[in-house]
Amino acid sequence: MHQNNPHKDPYNFELLLQVHTSLEAFVFTNKYKARTIDFANPQAVFHLNKALLLHHYKLDDYELPPGYLCPGVPGRADYLCYVESLLAAHQKTNNDSVRYKALDIGVGANCIYPIIGAQLFNWQMVGADINSDAIASAKAIVGATKALKNKIEIRQQPNNAHIFMDIIKEDEYFDITICNPPFHTSELEATKGTLRKLANISKDNDYVSRKELIQNFGGKANELWCNGGEALFIKRMIKQSVTYKSKVGIFTTLVSNKAHLNKLYKQLDKAKANHTTVVMPIGNKTSRMLAWSFDAKKLIKKNN
C-alpha cells in the first residue's frame, strides 16, 4: 500500500470494536492465531468497513441500503493517497494549507471517496451519480455526520450520456477528478465475476452454490457494469474531458484491466493530453491509476 495509507498495517480489532461493538459478532481467531473476519460474509464485510469509517474518519454513523456496494475502505484510501501525491507534485504553491477541490464521478450509494477525501486530506468534495437511489443514500450519509456537511456536496447527473456536463458548473474549477468505473460489460459477466471471487474467499463451497447470488461487497447493476464495460466508459470520459480542459487540472480514473491501457493511451494521444499511469499494488491485487491533463506543465512523467 501507499506509505501514507492509514490502513497499511493489520486491522486493530481492539480499537475497531471500541467504536463499533456490532463488529464483535463477526470477529474470530484463525488458524494462524490472528483475529479476522470471514470476508465471504457480506454482513461481516459491512461491519468491518463501518468500523474503519467510524474510527479513522470520525463518522457519527454509516449505513447503506440493502444490496448496494460495500466499499473496501483500505483500497479506496490507497487510490486517494496516490491522487494526493500527484496533486502535491504539481502544486503551484508551497503553502501546505492549500485546499483542493475534487470531483468523484460515480459517487455511488456508499459515498466512500468523498468521505476519505474530506476527512483524510481536507479536500472540498463533490460526488456525482446518475442513480437517484445512490444520490439519496450518499446525501443521507453526509447528513449523518455534522463534520461532512460543509465538505461534501452530492449532485445528480440527469443525463446518462454525459459525464461532466450538468455536473461541473460554468464558474467552477476542480483540481482533480476521480473515478472507479463499472468494470463489467454485462450483468451476466458481473455475476460470473462475483461467483469466482466468492469461490476464492469462501470457507465452504455451499456458500457459492446457493441459488440466490450473494455478493460479499454487494453491488447494484449501475455500480458493477455498463455497456462496453470499463474501457468504453473511460474512452467516453477522455473524449468528454476535452471540453472541460480549462475547468479541471488533472483527470484520473482507476483501470482494473491492464489490457485496456494501450487503447486508452491512443485515445489520450488523439485528444492531445499529457498522461501517466501509476501502478498501485495492494496485496495480491494490482490496480492502476490513469491520469491526464491538458496543461503542458503537468504529467510530464512517462507512463509506468
C-alpha positions in Angstrom: 0.0 0.0 0.0 0.9 3.7 -0.3 3.2 4.8 2.5 0.6 7.4 3.7 -2.3 5.0 3.7 -3.7 4.8 7.3 -4.7 1.2 6.7 -1.3 -0.2 5.7 -1.0 -2.0 9.0 -3.1 -5.0 10.1 -6.5 -4.2 11.4 -6.5 -3.2 15.1 -9.7 -5.0 16.2 -9.4 -3.8 19.7 -9.8 -0.2 18.6 -12.4 -1.0 16.0 -14.6 -2.8 18.5 -14.5 0.2 20.7 -16.2 2.3 18.1 -18.5 -0.3 16.7 -19.4 -3.1 19.0 -21.6 -4.9 16.4 -18.5 -6.0 14.6 -17.6 -8.3 17.5 -20.1 -10.9 16.4 -18.1 -11.5 13.2 -14.5 -11.5 14.6 -12.8 -14.8 15.2 -9.2 -16.1 15.6 -8.0 -18.1 12.6 -5.6 -21.0 12.5 -2.6 -18.5 12.4 -3.8 -17.1 15.7 -4.7 -13.8 14.1 -8.1 -12.0 14.6 -10.0 -11.6 11.4 -13.5 -11.9 9.8 -15.0 -14.2 7.1 -14.7 -12.0 4.0 -17.2 -14.1 2.2 -19.9 -13.0 4.7 -21.5 -9.7 3.5 -22.5 -8.6 7.0 -19.0 -9.1 8.3 -17.6 -7.1 5.5 -20.1 -4.3 6.1 -19.4 -4.1 9.8 -15.7 -4.1 9.4 -15.7 -1.3 6.9 -18.2 0.6 9.0 -15.9 0.3 12.0 -13.0 1.6 9.9 -15.0 4.6 8.8 -16.2 5.4 12.4 -12.6 5.0 13.8 -10.4 6.5 11.1 -12.7 9.1 9.5 -14.7 10.1 12.6 -18.1 9.5 11.2 -21.1 9.7 13.6 -22.9 6.9 11.7 -22.7 5.0 8.4 -25.5 2.9 6.8 -26.1 1.5 3.3 -29.4 0.5 1.6 -29.6 -3.3 1.1 -27.7 -4.7 -1.9 -25.5 -1.7 -2.6 -21.8 -1.8 -2.9 -20.0 -2.0 0.4 -16.6 -0.3 -0.1 -13.3 -1.9 0.9 -12.0 1.2 2.7 -8.2 0.4 2.6 -8.2 0.1 -1.2 -10.2 3.2 -1.7 -7.9 5.2 0.6 -4.9 3.9 -1.4 -6.2 5.4 -4.6 -6.7 8.8 -3.0 -3.2 8.6 -1.4 -1.8 8.3 -4.9 -4.0 11.1 -6.0 -2.8 13.3 -3.2 0.9 12.5 -4.2 0.0 13.5 -7.8 -1.5 16.8 -6.6 1.5 17.6 -4.4 3.9 17.0 -7.3 2.0 19.7 -9.3 1.2 22.1 -6.5 1.5 25.7 -7.6 2.3 27.0 -4.2 4.5 26.0 -1.2 1.6 26.7 1.1 0.8 23.4 2.8 -2.7 24.6 3.8 -3.9 24.7 0.2 -7.3 23.1 0.0 -8.0 21.1 -3.2 -11.4 20.7 -4.8 -12.1 17.2 -6.2 -15.0 15.6 -8.2 -15.9 12.0 -7.8 -17.6 10.6 -10.9 -19.9 7.8 -9.9 -20.0 8.5 -6.1 -22.4 5.6 -5.5 -24.6 4.9 -2.5 -21.5 4.4 -0.3 -20.1 7.9 -0.8 -16.7 6.5 0.1 -14.3 8.7 -1.9 -15.8 12.0 -0.8 -15.6 10.8 2.8 -11.9 9.9 2.6 -11.0 13.0 0.6 -12.8 15.3 3.0 -11.6 13.6 6.3 -8.2 12.4 5.4 -7.0 15.3 3.2 -9.5 18.1 4.0 -10.4 18.4 0.3 -13.6 20.1 -0.8 -15.5 17.2 -2.4 -18.3 16.9 -5.0 -19.8 13.5 -5.7 -21.9 12.9 -8.8 -24.1 9.9 -9.9 -26.8 9.1 -12.3 -28.8 6.8 -9.9 -31.4 8.6 -7.7 -31.3 5.9 -5.0 -27.5 6.2 -4.8 -27.8 10.0 -4.6 -30.3 9.7 -1.7 -28.1 7.3 0.1 -25.0 9.5 -0.3 -26.8 12.5 0.9 -28.1 10.6 3.9 -24.5 9.5 4.8 -23.3 13.1 4.5 -26.2 14.3 6.6 -25.5 11.8 9.4 -22.1 13.4 10.3 -22.0 17.1 11.1 -18.3 17.4 10.1 -19.1 16.4 6.5 -21.9 18.8 5.8 -19.7 21.7 4.6 -17.1 19.5 3.0 -19.2 17.3 0.6 -21.8 18.2 -2.0 -23.8 15.5 -3.8 -25.1 16.2 -7.3 -27.3 14.1 -9.6 -26.4 13.7 -13.3 -29.7 14.0 -15.2 -28.4 12.5 -18.5 -26.6 9.2 -18.7 -24.8 10.3 -21.9 -22.9 13.0 -20.0 -20.1 12.6 -17.5 -19.1 16.2 -16.8 -21.9 18.2 -18.4 -24.6 19.3 -16.0 -22.2 18.5 -13.1 -19.4 21.0 -13.5 -20.8 24.5 -13.2 -19.9 27.3 -15.5 -17.8 29.2 -13.0 -16.3 26.2 -11.3 -12.8 24.7 -11.2 -11.7 21.3 -9.9 -8.1 20.5 -9.1 -8.7 16.8 -9.8 -11.4 14.3 -10.8 -11.5 10.7 -9.6 -13.5 7.7 -10.8 -13.9 4.0 -10.1 -15.7 3.0 -13.3 -18.0 0.0 -13.7 -15.8 -2.9 -14.6 -18.1 -5.5 -16.3 -19.7 -5.3 -19.7 -23.0 -7.0 -18.7 -24.9 -8.3 -15.7 -24.1 -11.9 -16.7 -20.3 -11.1 -16.7 -20.7 -9.3 -13.3 -22.5 -12.3 -11.8 -19.7 -14.7 -13.0 -17.1 -12.4 -11.6 -18.8 -12.4 -8.2 -19.1 -16.2 -8.1 -15.3 -16.5 -8.9 -14.5 -14.1 -6.2 -16.7 -15.9 -3.6 -15.2 -19.2 -4.6 -11.7 -17.9 -3.8 -12.6 -16.5 -0.4 -15.4 -18.6 0.8 -14.8 -21.1 3.6 -17.1 -23.7 2.1 -18.4 -24.5 -1.4 -22.1 -24.3 -0.2 -21.7 -20.5 0.1 -21.2 -20.0 -3.6 -23.6 -22.7 -4.8 -26.7 -21.0 -3.3 -29.4 -20.3 -5.9 -29.7 -16.7 -4.9 -26.5 -14.9 -5.6 -24.8 -13.4 -2.5 -22.2 -10.7 -3.2 -19.7 -10.2 -0.4 -19.4 -6.5 -1.2 -22.9 -6.1 -2.6 -23.5 -4.0 -5.7 -26.3 -2.9 -8.0 -26.2 -3.1 -11.7 -25.1 0.5 -12.2 -22.2 0.0 -9.8 -20.9 -3.2 -11.4 -21.4 -3.0 -15.1 -22.3 -0.7 -18.1 -22.4 -1.2 -21.9 -18.9 -1.6 -23.1 -17.5 -2.0 -19.5 -14.6 -0.2 -18.1 -12.8 0.5 -21.4 -15.7 2.2 -23.2 -16.6 4.2 -20.1 -13.1 5.6 -19.8 -12.9 6.3 -23.6 -16.1 8.4 -23.2 -14.6 10.2 -20.3 -11.5 11.1 -22.2 -13.5 12.4 -25.2 -15.7 14.5 -22.9 -12.8 15.8 -20.8 -11.6 17.8 -23.8 -14.5 20.2 -23.3 -13.6 20.7 -19.7 -9.8 21.0 -20.0 -9.8 24.6 -18.6 -12.1 23.6 -15.7 -10.1 20.6 -14.4 -6.4 20.5 -13.6 -6.0 16.7 -13.7 -8.4 13.9 -14.6 -7.9 10.4 -13.1 -9.6 7.1 -13.2 -8.9 3.6 -11.9 -8.1 1.0 -14.6 -8.5 -2.6 -13.4 -7.7 -4.4 -16.7 -4.1 -3.7 -17.9 -5.1 -4.9 -21.4 -7.2 -1.7 -21.8 -4.3 0.7 -21.3 -2.9 0.8 -24.9 -6.3 1.7 -26.4 -6.8 4.4 -23.7 -3.3 5.8 -24.4 -4.2 6.1 -28.1 -7.4 8.0 -27.2 -5.4 10.3 -24.9 -2.8 11.0 -27.6 -5.6 11.7 -30.1 -7.0 14.2 -27.6 -3.5 15.8 -27.2 -3.5 15.2 -23.5 -0.4 14.6 -21.3 -0.8 11.3 -19.4 0.8 9.0 -16.9 -0.1 5.7 -15.3 0.6 4.9 -11.7 0.7 1.2 -10.7 -0.9 0.5 -7.3 -0.2 -2.9 -5.8 -2.4 -4.0 -2.8 -1.5 -7.5 -1.5 -2.0 -9.9 -4.4 -4.0 -7.4 -6.5 -2.7 -4.7 -8.8 -4.7 -1.7 -9.9 -3.7 1.3 -11.9 -4.4 5.0 -11.9 -4.6 6.6 -15.3 -4.1 10.4 -15.1 -4.2 13.0 -17.8 -4.1 16.8 -18.2 -4.3 19.4 -20.9 -1.8 21.6 -19.0 1.6 21.3 -20.7 3.3 21.7 -17.4 1.6 18.7 -15.8 2.1 14.9 -16.0 5.4 15.2 -17.9 6.5 11.8 -16.5 6.1 8.9 -18.9 3.8 6.0 -18.3 4.9 3.3 -15.9 
